Amino acid sequence: MNSTLSYILIVIALFYPIYQLKAETPFNRLLAVSETTTGVSPPVCTPWDTCNDHGRCSINPAKLGECVCDNGYTTQDSNSQCGYKQKPQVGAFLLELFLGGFGAGYFYVGLIGLGVGQLILTVVGTCIIGSLAKTCENPILGALAGLCSVAGFGWWLYAVIMFGLNNISDSNGINLKSW
């Protein structure tokens, strides 16, 4: 019994200083000072975190504890640091450039309502009303089809420019990955 107690005391004596070193790192001291002086909760990551394998924790004193995400990943909410894969801007731009009249760019980024609106404007406004105007020889329907065509072209041009400038976010409000 006495030798067992001696071994336990030796193990404690050997490993307690290592525990103290880990507990008293400058980062942990900074966390404690930051929380007590500013009232702000500690940062979301520590220097040994990998930020969901898609980033690293910043060691910059100005941004200490923030995840710096790899290219193409971002943080959607505080529970998944660097866990959201961004959609590429080039894909959305090309889809809108070539198939924009059918809402392809908007469907790609998850903006289903805008995609459906663009699709309806193109198909119903231009194609159906235009063919009805031609078969019925109705000038009012012809003017309506022309108006839909101009509106559809304007919407397409606006969307191509906005996707090109990367001013359209996906359905979760996250910016697209820039080219």
Sequence and secondary structure as in RCSB ss.txt:
>XXXX:A:sequence
MNSTLSYILIVIALFYPIYQLKAETPFNRLLAVSETTTGVSPPVCTPWDTCNDHGRCSINPAKLGECVCDNGYTT
QDSNSQCGYKQKPQVGAFLLELFLGGFGAGYFYVGLIGLGVGQLILTVVGTCIIGSLAKTCENPILGALAGLCSV
AGFGWWLYAVIMFGLNNISDSNGINLKSW
>XXXX:A:secstr
 HHHHHHHHHHHHHHHHHHHHHHT HHHHHHHHHHHHH     S  TT  TTTTEEE   GGGTT EEE TTEE 
SSTTSTT EE  BHHHHHHHHHHHGGGTHHHHHHT HHHHHHHHHIIIIIIIIHHHHHHHHT HHHHHHHHHHHH
HHHHHHHHHHHHHHHT  B TTS B B  
